[in-house]
Amino acid sequence: MKVKIFHLQRPYLGRSATFAERVERAINGWLADHPQVNIVHVHQSASGGSLEPSSVTVSIWYEEAR
């Protein structure tokens, strides 16, 4: 089993909707480039707040189809 980790950080003045779209584009782009993967598990976490920029980490555990 393998894992692909996406970690994106939202700019201080960035809109949440735009940030969510960036996350979607990153993950969907990777999936489109790797159609042979079978996703086994997905985990997401977020951090940041008033003094730190928000960030999202998405981990995708997968197996390559044979």
C-alpha positions in Angstrom: 0.0 0.0 0.0 1.2 3.5 -0.8 0.2 7.0 0.4 -0.1 10.3 -1.3 -0.2 13.4 0.9 -1.6 16.8 -0.1 -0.7 19.7 2.1 -2.1 23.1 1.1 -2.0 26.4 2.9 -4.5 29.2 2.5 -3.1 32.7 2.0 -4.0 35.1 4.9 -6.4 37.1 2.6 -7.6 34.2 0.5 -11.3 33.2 0.4 -12.3 29.9 1.8 -14.2 28.9 -1.4 -11.1 29.6 -3.5 -9.0 27.6 -1.1 -11.4 24.6 -1.3 -11.3 24.8 -5.1 -7.5 24.6 -4.9 -7.6 21.5 -2.7 -10.1 19.9 -5.1 -8.0 20.7 -8.2 -4.9 19.3 -6.6 -6.6 16.0 -5.6 -8.7 15.6 -8.7 -5.7 16.4 -10.9 -3.6 13.7 -9.2 -6.5 11.2 -9.5 -6.9 12.0 -13.2 -3.2 11.4 -13.7 -3.3 8.1 -11.8 -6.4 6.2 -13.0 -4.9 2.9 -12.0 -5.2 3.6 -8.2 -7.6 1.9 -5.9 -8.3 4.1 -3.0 -8.2 2.3 0.3 -8.5 5.1 2.9 -8.7 8.9 3.1 -7.9 11.1 6.1 -8.1 14.9 6.3 -7.0 17.3 8.9 -6.9 21.1 9.2 -4.9 23.5 11.3 -4.3 27.2 11.7 -6.4 30.0 12.9 -6.2 33.6 13.8 -2.4 33.8 14.1 -1.4 31.2 11.6 -2.8 30.7 8.1 -5.2 27.8 7.7 -3.9 24.6 6.1 -5.3 21.3 5.1 -3.6 18.0 4.9 -5.3 15.1 3.0 -3.7 11.7 3.0 -4.9 9.1 0.5 -3.8 5.5 1.0 -4.0 3.5 -2.2 -3.0 0.4 -4.1 -2.0 0.4 -7.7 -4.3 -1.8 -9.9 -2.5 -4.7 -11.5 
